[in-house]
Amino acid sequence: MGDNHNHVHIHKHEVRGKNLIFSILLNLLITIAQVVGGIIQEVWL
């Protein structure tokens, strides 16, 4: 398990840019999901 964690850490360092883009996309998706969820609630209620 320790080796696995270490490997992931090293891998993260290598693809720092990709990780950044991924977290930005993830944040966008969450924001969009929240907005859409709010609109759906307003329409349904």
N, C-alpha and C positions, 0 to 999 in steps of 0.2 A: 504493500500500500504506500509506503514511504517513497519507493522508487517511482511509482505512478504519479504521485503528487509532484515530485521533483521534475519529472519529464514534462508534465503539464506546464509547470512554471517556466521552464526553458522555452517550450513551444510558444507560450504566450509572449515571451520577450521577442521572439523571432517575428511573429505576425502582429506587431503592435498596431500598425496602421489598419489592418483588417479588423482587429478587435474594436478599434475606435469607430470605424464605419458601422460595424455590427451593432455596437451599443447605441449609436445615433439612430440607426434604423429601428432598433428595438424600442427606443424611447418614442420615436415617431408612431410606431404601431400602437403602443400603449395609449398615447395621447389620442390617436384617431379612434381607438376602441372606446375610450372613455367618452369622447364627444358623441360618437355614434350611439353608445349605450344611453347617454343622456337624452338624445333626441328620441330614441325608441321609447324610453320611459315617458317622456312628455307626450308622445303621440298615443301611447297605450293607456295612460292614466287620465 
